[in-house]
């Protein structure tokens, strides 16, 4: 791809302009889609809350109607008379049964109306109840029931002649209209099946479900009748439901993302809860996404076509110029182009004509520079004669010493010869670790002859490092620094240790001595000189010059992660180390 672009300015401009045009369009499409999807989602949520509001209005109507009916029943004269008589009246019993039956029959949502006498008279009921769950519910909620003038029960079951009925009852005491003494209890039971019909008629079964929950978190009714009477936390664990108001929030159930709708009925502390999978909104957004994608696609096609057309018009003169210049012979004469336009292409041709003379002069200058370079190479070759003459002279001295059986002079001259030969190293900057160690050992041997009984030196180098390449002349200046500035000033015999070890993809070398060490102020000054700070540059031959040379060579060849690290304690010695990466060959 990169090569394909590099071969044509037209391709680069086309790609650049197409990208510049496409990205804003795509961004516009994404933003438009996001806004449309958010609007759609908000509309869906608002519609869901409106549905809950309509159901809540129906439930409020049922609750208010039942409470108004209870007041009407309590104030009915025949009811008051039946409950207040000293003995049960059969005629009033029959008359009141008919009254309650007609009243319950007129309200579809009423399952049963029951009046229980405090005097033990036969109860009045609009339906024959074989077994009622109300006494057990009243016993379990005695404190809540007796704390107010009316009380709505949780869901319970009644066994009637029509079968098992699940009901929610409004229970309130009946008091005598004259002395306000309690003479009975009224229970108006609301059929749960009728409430469930309100919930299922909302049409949520295709996408979710609705629940009616009481103040204790128990399900009064829902789309699934098996859930009725059970705690909502069993199906929606840890769901946070505000006590008041209405709204929506996201809820995660079994790794599935749901949207929860809630609508509180403050009069009874009941709550309507709607649950819809969030994927429903995503499905609703497919149409918006399709329309947006089609519109953006058409805009992209027009944009790309226009971009390519204008790029072709702009780059055609440049293409012709490039084809012409491609056939120019660099060794021959450069042609002069006739300038016909004043635009950028015309200015380019005019500049080419002006540069032609300048290029000729530069070619002459290059030829002169090449001649001067060859002359410098010859002088450098001549300068190498002296080192070779020195090698030959040292070799002659070495053999004379051997012939005179002076082993010490022979070994010292041999070490010096090897030392000088390695220093030049044919002009190369890198050597093997083994060669670097041998060079350091030659230097140490020569210095041990000079400073006899002053120090001894030991090398501990991992054999696996010996064939690996490294920058030459790194260890010898460190050993020299230890001898000249650490050991020479010490009266007792000192020791030098040279370590070399492998650390993952790097080699670490340490030169450690037991000399006089470095004072803290001097150590800080030395570190400043190594960093080359202003006013701290050492002079050749002074303390720190060799260390700074090694430090800078490490930085130049291996990067800023290398460099010398110096640690010293006065009277105990100095430790200098550096770490360099392992390379397969000469860097």
Secondary structure, DSSP 4 states (H G I P E B T S, - for coil): -HHHHHT-HHHHHHHHHHHHHHHHHHHHHHHHHHHHHHHHHHHHHHHHHHHHHHHHHHHHHHHHHHHHHHHHHHT-HHHHHHHHSSS--HHHHHHHHHHHHHHHHT-TTEEEEEEEETT-PPPEESS-EEEESHHHHHHHTHHHHHTSS-EE---EEEEETTEEEEEEEEEEEEE-TTT--EEEEEEEEEEHHHHHHHHHTTSGGGTEEEEEE-TTSBEEEESSGGGTTSBGGGTSTT----SSSEEEEEEEETTEEEEEEEEEETTTTEEEEEEEETHHHHHHTHHHHHHHHHHHHHHHHHHHHHHHHHHHHHHHHHHHHHHHHHT--TTSPPP-PPP---SHHHHHHHHHHHHHHHHHHHHHHHHHHHHHHHHHHHHHHHHHHHHHHHHHHHHHHHHHHHHTT-HHHHHHHHHHHHHHHHHHGGG-SEEEHHHHHHHHHHHHHHHHHHTTTTEEEEEEE-GGGTTSEEESSSHHHHHHHHIIIIITT-SS-EEEEEEEEEETTEEEEEEEE-S----HHHHHHHHHHHHT-TT-PPPTTSTTHHHHHHHHHHHHHH-TT---EEEEETTTEEEEEEEEE--SS--
